[in-house]
């Protein structure tokens, strides 16, 4: 990705990436903990904020393997920073975690192991999707926030 962005502004797909915006008055308390192509993690005080971009692939095995690796990296990160009190993780997971399946179960199992809950499961809203394109008639729920149960 570093090589690609050195050539100028990126437009359109497949140039995803992750970012976290921090209010100016919190910047002095903000510390970058980790970054990769699929996630970034910062801390503010004793809270870890993680933004992820889950892998989307046509082959289920690739999607499972890469997402499992992504969550494994985050698991290691959280273990290394276990003194932190809370974690808030959000992003494009590229899977509907409300539906049971091999890929969604990877995320559900991760949340359980970390003592986290999903906002869309814990606090359901009237609208059952996070993306909708009315002209295409397509709606999906692949964007989420999850957090330590202490935060909720």
Backbone as CSV, one residue per row, in Angstrom:
resi,resn,N_x,N_y,N_z,CA_x,CA_y,CA_z,C_x,C_y,C_z
1,UNK,0.827,-1.186,0.000,0.000,0.000,0.000,0.876,1.257,0.000
2,UNK,1.982,1.246,0.757,2.849,2.420,0.796,3.358,2.774,-0.601
3,UNK,3.690,1.747,-1.387,4.157,1.981,-2.749,3.053,2.603,-3.611
4,UNK,1.843,2.122,-3.440,0.715,2.617,-4.237,0.415,4.070,-3.912
5,UNK,0.405,4.439,-2.631,0.048,5.822,-2.269,1.143,6.821,-2.610
6,UNK,2.351,6.337,-2.841,3.437,7.255,-3.210,3.263,7.803,-4.622
7,UNK,2.318,7.241,-5.395,2.096,7.680,-6.771,1.011,8.732,-6.911
8,UNK,0.383,9.143,-5.795,-0.631,10.194,-5.874,-1.927,9.797,-5.191
9,UNK,-2.971,10.588,-5.427,-4.271,10.380,-4.805,-4.926,9.118,-5.355
10,UNK,-5.483,8.326,-4.454,-6.163,7.098,-4.861,-7.651,7.365,-4.984
11,UNK,-8.250,6.850,-6.023,-9.680,7.028,-6.236,-10.313,5.690,-6.543
12,UNK,-11.489,5.466,-5.947,-12.246,4.262,-6.243,-11.688,3.028,-5.568
13,UNK,-12.215,1.897,-5.958,-11.788,0.626,-5.393,-10.600,0.105,-6.163
14,UNK,-9.796,-0.713,-5.647,-9.856,-1.462,-4.399,-9.055,-0.811,-3.278
15,UNK,-8.933,0.483,-3.281,-8.083,1.155,-2.311,-8.853,1.483,-1.044
16,UNK,-8.948,0.515,-0.167,-9.639,0.687,1.112,-8.775,1.453,2.088
17,UNK,-8.289,0.774,3.089,-7.470,1.387,4.107,-8.289,1.755,5.324
18,UNK,-7.609,2.180,6.363,-8.258,2.508,7.625,-7.707,3.814,8.176
19,UNK,-8.533,4.490,8.954,-8.114,5.741,9.603,-8.997,5.960,10.817
20,UNK,-8.466,6.688,11.769,-9.230,7.117,12.932,-9.021,8.614,13.061
21,UNK,-10.116,9.365,13.120,-10.033,10.803,13.335,-10.134,11.085,14.827
22,UNK,-9.289,11.993,15.307,-9.246,12.322,16.728,-9.452,13.827,16.883
23,UNK,-10.328,14.184,17.806,-10.563,15.607,18.088,-9.268,16.269,18.539
24,UNK,-9.085,17.526,18.138,-7.863,18.260,18.470,-7.542,18.262,19.957
25,UNK,-8.558,18.412,20.804,-8.281,18.489,22.242,-7.880,17.142,22.841
26,UNK,-8.011,16.040,22.094,-7.601,14.724,22.578,-6.285,14.239,21.974
27,UNK,-5.766,14.965,20.995,-4.572,14.523,20.281,-3.393,14.320,21.229
28,UNK,-3.231,15.185,22.210,-2.086,15.064,23.115,-2.151,13.792,23.957
29,UNK,-3.336,13.237,24.134,-3.503,11.997,24.904,-3.461,10.754,24.013
30,UNK,-3.437,10.957,22.710,-3.548,9.876,21.737,-2.183,9.237,21.458
31,UNK,-2.168,7.911,21.429,-0.939,7.177,21.128,-1.242,6.104,20.084
32,UNK,-0.455,6.076,19.023,-0.585,5.018,18.019,-0.024,3.731,18.600
33,UNK,-0.844,2.689,18.627,-0.414,1.403,19.183,0.047,0.465,18.074
34,UNK,-0.723,0.399,16.989,-0.385,-0.510,15.888,-1.090,-0.061,14.622
35,UNK,-0.507,-0.434,13.478,-1.160,-0.158,12.200,-0.756,-1.229,11.203
36,UNK,-1.687,-1.527,10.322,-1.430,-2.451,9.222,-2.373,-2.052,8.091
37,UNK,-2.368,-2.814,7.027,-3.268,-2.486,5.920,-4.732,-2.674,6.288
38,UNK,-5.023,-3.540,7.241,-6.404,-3.882,7.568,-6.880,-3.375,8.923
39,UNK,-5.996,-2.819,9.750,-6.451,-2.227,11.001,-5.470,-1.180,11.518
40,UNK,-5.999,-0.314,12.353,-5.184,0.681,13.056,-5.716,0.724,14.480
41,UNK,-4.809,0.886,15.432,-5.205,0.928,16.837,-4.512,2.093,17.527
42,UNK,-5.297,2.840,18.289,-4.763,3.942,19.084,-5.282,3.785,20.510
43,UNK,-4.620,4.477,21.418,-5.151,4.542,22.782,-5.342,6.005,23.142
44,UNK,-6.384,6.242,23.895,-6.638,7.544,24.505,-6.981,7.218,25.950
45,UNK,-6.095,7.624,26.844,-6.257,7.221,28.233,-6.110,5.715,28.331
46,UNK,-7.082,5.059,28.954,-7.032,3.600,29.112,-8.015,2.895,28.183
47,UNK,-8.361,3.559,27.079,-9.274,2.971,26.098,-8.519,2.758,24.785
48,UNK,-8.656,1.572,24.231,-8.078,1.270,22.918,-9.183,1.408,21.879
49,UNK,-8.894,2.140,20.815,-9.805,2.292,19.681,-9.186,1.577,18.494
50,UNK,-9.943,0.682,17.890,-9.451,-0.089,16.745,-10.421,0.088,15.591
51,UNK,-9.880,0.399,14.426,-10.663,0.506,13.190,-10.195,-0.611,12.290
52,UNK,-11.133,-1.437,11.802,-10.743,-2.542,10.933,-11.423,-2.447,9.569
53,UNK,-10.788,-3.089,8.617,-11.353,-3.266,7.288,-11.265,-4.755,6.993
54,UNK,-12.366,-5.471,7.250,-12.396,-6.916,7.053,-12.204,-7.290,5.595
55,UNK,-11.687,-8.475,5.377,-11.389,-8.934,4.027,-12.641,-9.425,3.336
56,UNK,-12.800,-9.022,2.104,-13.917,-9.472,1.286,-13.344,-10.228,0.093
57,UNK,-13.787,-11.435,-0.093,-13.265,-12.249,-1.199,-14.363,-13.136,-1.737
58,UNK,-14.197,-13.546,-2.970,-15.150,-14.465,-3.572,-14.972,-15.880,-3.019
59,UNK,-13.738,-16.229,-2.660,-13.470,-17.562,-2.132,-13.619,-17.542,-0.615
60,UNK,-14.543,-18.352,-0.088,-14.827,-18.376,1.346,-13.581,-18.732,2.158
61,UNK,-12.759,-19.657,1.654,-11.560,-20.061,2.396,-10.607,-18.888,2.581
62,UNK,-10.419,-18.064,1.527,-9.552,-16.894,1.627,-10.110,-15.902,2.641
63,UNK,-11.412,-15.671,2.571,-12.064,-14.724,3.472,-11.923,-15.178,4.924
64,UNK,-12.120,-16.463,5.162,-11.984,-16.995,6.524,-10.550,-16.879,7.005
65,UNK,-9.615,-17.274,6.190,-8.204,-17.293,6.574,-7.676,-15.884,6.872
66,UNK,-7.956,-14.951,5.999,-7.429,-13.596,6.172,-8.111,-12.884,7.334
67,UNK,-9.418,-13.068,7.503,-10.101,-12.455,8.645,-9.661,-13.090,9.956
68,UNK,-9.424,-14.403,9.960,-8.920,-15.074,11.164,-7.539,-14.525,11.524
69,UNK,-6.708,-14.301,10.519,-5.380,-13.727,10.757,-5.490,-12.298,11.291
70,UNK,-6.388,-11.512,10.715,-6.620,-10.134,11.176,-7.009,-10.134,12.650
71,UNK,-7.962,-10.962,13.025,-8.423,-11.001,14.417,-7.362,-11.586,15.341
72,UNK,-6.527,-12.470,14.828,-5.418,-13.004,15.616,-4.412,-11.895,15.943
73,UNK,-4.131,-11.043,14.967,-3.229,-9.910,15.208,-3.818,-8.970,16.263
74,UNK,-5.114,-8.733,16.192,-5.770,-7.854,17.164,-5.790,-8.517,18.540
75,UNK,-5.966,-9.834,18.580,-5.925,-10.569,19.841,-4.567,-10.390,20.523
76,UNK,-3.497,-10.522,19.757,-2.145,-10.332,20.297,-1.992,-8.908,20.809
77,UNK,-2.448,-7.952,20.031,-2.368,-6.544,20.428,-3.086,-6.302,21.751
78,UNK,-4.300,-6.831,21.888,-5.067,-6.640,23.123,-4.410,-7.359,24.299
79,UNK,-3.794,-8.501,24.048,-3.070,-9.208,25.109,-1.873,-8.395,25.587
80,UNK,-1.179,-7.769,24.649,-0.017,-6.945,25.002,-0.411,-5.684,25.763
81,UNK,-1.658,-5.266,25.621,-2.148,-4.044,26.278,-3.299,-4.379,27.236
82,UNK,-3.167,-5.496,27.930,-4.247,-5.964,28.802,-4.502,-5.021,29.980
83,UNK,-3.565,-4.131,30.265,-3.758,-3.158,31.337,-4.782,-2.082,30.961
84,UNK,-5.111,-1.997,29.680,-6.134,-1.050,29.248,-7.494,-1.552,29.727
85,UNK,-8.346,-0.647,30.110,-9.632,-1.040,30.688,-10.681,-1.414,29.656
86,UNK,-10.664,-0.759,28.500,-11.755,-0.915,27.543,-11.242,-0.913,26.112
87,UNK,-12.062,-1.475,25.233,-11.750,-1.471,23.803,-13.021,-1.147,23.026
88,UNK,-12.877,-0.283,22.042,-13.960,0.013,21.110,-13.408,-0.272,19.716
89,UNK,-14.084,-1.151,18.987,-13.632,-1.539,17.655,-14.759,-1.307,16.662
90,UNK,-14.441,-0.668,15.566,-15.440,-0.409,14.542,-14.861,-0.575,13.162
91,UNK,-15.747,-0.628,12.194,-15.273,-0.686,10.826,-16.163,-1.487,9.912
92,UNK,-15.620,-1.725,8.745,-16.273,-2.508,7.705,-15.796,-3.948,7.863
93,UNK,-16.635,-4.783,8.461,-16.247,-6.165,8.717,-16.429,-7.036,7.475
94,UNK,-17.173,-6.547,6.501,-17.452,-7.280,5.256,-18.134,-8.623,5.485
95,UNK,-18.914,-8.696,6.548,-19.724,-9.889,6.818,-20.864,-9.459,7.739
96,UNK,-22.009,-10.068,7.582,-23.134,-9.794,8.468,-22.989,-10.694,9.687
97,UNK,-22.538,-10.129,10.805,-22.262,-10.942,11.990,-23.530,-11.434,12.684
98,UNK,-24.683,-10.930,12.263,-25.940,-11.404,12.848,-26.355,-12.746,12.268
99,UNK,-25.813,-13.089,11.116,-26.130,-14.360,10.468,-25.051,-15.378,10.829
100,UNK,-25.473,-16.593,11.110,-24.510,-17.629,11.475,-23.900,-18.237,10.228
101,UNK,-22.586,-18.267,10.210,-21.841,-18.840,9.103,-20.381,-18.912,9.504
102,UNK,-19.582,-19.557,8.694,-18.178,-19.753,9.039,-17.447,-18.435,9.303
103,UNK,-17.618,-17.450,8.418,-16.896,-16.189,8.558,-17.464,-15.356,9.705
104,UNK,-18.783,-15.254,9.793,-19.374,-14.459,10.879,-19.062,-15.073,12.241
105,UNK,-18.951,-16.396,12.307,-18.622,-17.054,13.573,-17.212,-16.708,14.047
106,UNK,-16.301,-16.444,13.111,-14.951,-16.026,13.490,-15.026,-14.729,14.292
107,UNK,-15.832,-13.785,13.813,-15.988,-12.519,14.520,-16.724,-12.709,15.837
108,UNK,-17.800,-13.474,15.834,-18.569,-13.718,17.062,-17.708,-14.378,18.131
109,UNK,-16.928,-15.378,17.742,-16.042,-16.059,18.687,-14.992,-15.098,19.238
110,UNK,-14.476,-14.215,18.383,-13.498,-13.227,18.832,-14.119,-12.297,19.877
111,UNK,-15.334,-11.801,19.594,-16.000,-10.905,20.552,-16.181,-11.594,21.900
112,UNK,-16.619,-12.836,21.875,-16.830,-13.575,23.118,-15.509,-13.731,23.879
113,UNK,-14.451,-14.104,23.162,-13.150,-14.319,23.812,-12.593,-13.029,24.420
114,UNK,-12.961,-11.888,23.840,-12.466,-10.599,24.331,-13.445,-9.926,25.296
115,UNK,-14.574,-10.554,25.563,-15.571,-9.936,26.440,-16.200,-8.706,25.810
116,UNK,-16.376,-8.774,24.476,-16.936,-7.649,23.729,-18.335,-7.983,23.219
117,UNK,-19.099,-6.942,22.938,-20.428,-7.106,22.356,-20.546,-6.184,21.147
118,UNK,-21.427,-6.546,20.240,-21.674,-5.732,19.050,-22.820,-4.771,19.327
119,UNK,-22.664,-3.534,18.910,-23.717,-2.541,19.151,-25.004,-2.897,18.422
120,UNK,-24.910,-3.457,17.230,-26.115,-3.744,16.449,-26.894,-4.928,17.029
121,UNK,-26.196,-5.807,17.731,-26.850,-6.938,18.380,-27.392,-6.513,19.748
122,UNK,-26.588,-5.758,20.482,-26.965,-5.336,21.833,-28.018,-4.244,21.828
123,UNK,-27.893,-3.309,20.897,-28.822,-2.181,20.800,-29.430,-2.135,19.405
124,UNK,-30.322,-3.081,19.082,-30.892,-3.103,17.726,-31.676,-1.825,17.427
125,UNK,-31.616,-1.428,16.169,-32.278,-0.213,15.722,-33.358,-0.589,14.722
126,UNK,-34.233,0.335,14.420,-35.340,0.068,13.499,-34.856,-0.298,12.100
127,UNK,-33.756,0.298,11.673,-33.219,0.034,10.337,-32.289,-1.166,10.423
128,UNK,-32.502,-2.135,9.572,-31.762,-3.396,9.652,-30.546,-3.441,8.722
129,UNK,-30.043,-2.292,8.284,-28.889,-2.291,7.393,-28.011,-1.076,7.677
130,UNK,-26.745,-1.176,7.283,-25.813,-0.053,7.440,-25.443,0.572,6.097
131,UNK,-25.844,-0.069,5.014,-25.619,0.459,3.662,-26.846,0.153,2.838
132,UNK,-27.285,1.129,2.046,-28.407,0.884,1.160,-28.250,1.717,-0.114
133,UNK,-28.388,1.065,-1.253,-28.392,1.734,-2.540,-29.761,1.471,-3.141
134,UNK,-30.655,2.450,-3.014,-32.039,2.252,-3.449,-32.150,2.034,-4.951
135,UNK,-31.294,2.678,-5.739,-31.388,2.498,-7.189,-31.019,1.076,-7.606
136,UNK,-30.133,0.432,-6.846,-29.774,-0.962,-7.136,-30.637,-1.946,-6.358
137,UNK,-31.388,-1.422,-5.392,-32.197,-2.292,-4.553,-31.349,-3.189,-3.669
138,UNK,-30.181,-2.679,-3.269,-29.254,-3.481,-2.468,-29.040,-2.848,-1.100
139,UNK,-29.171,-3.664,-0.068,-28.913,-3.231,1.294,-28.074,-4.289,1.982
140,UNK,-27.213,-3.863,2.897,-26.397,-4.829,3.633,-26.044,-4.283,5.007
141,UNK,-25.632,-5.188,5.857,-25.178,-4.830,7.190,-23.801,-5.440,7.364
142,UNK,-22.769,-4.635,7.097,-21.395,-5.118,7.211,-20.520,-4.151,8.006
143,UNK,-21.084,-3.043,8.454,-20.341,-2.046,9.217,-20.815,-2.096,10.667
144,UNK,-19.869,-2.178,11.594,-20.227,-2.395,12.989,-19.338,-1.618,13.947
145,UNK,-19.841,-1.516,15.163,-19.044,-1.137,16.318,-19.222,-2.252,17.333
146,UNK,-18.129,-2.618,17.961,-18.188,-3.557,19.077,-17.362,-2.943,20.198
147,UNK,-17.657,-3.343,21.405,-16.987,-2.707,22.530,-16.955,-3.635,23.729
148,UNK,-16.008,-3.344,24.625,-15.940,-4.088,25.874,-17.246,-3.924,26.598
149,UNK,-17.696,-4.951,27.270,-18.971,-4.883,27.966,-18.978,-3.797,29.026
150,UNK,-17.811,-3.448,29.564,-17.709,-2.371,30.562,-18.096,-1.023,29.962
151,UNK,-17.825,-0.835,28.660,-18.143,0.435,27.990,-19.627,0.587,27.802
152,UNK,-20.313,-0.504,27.414,-21.722,-0.477,27.087,-22.572,-0.121,28.254
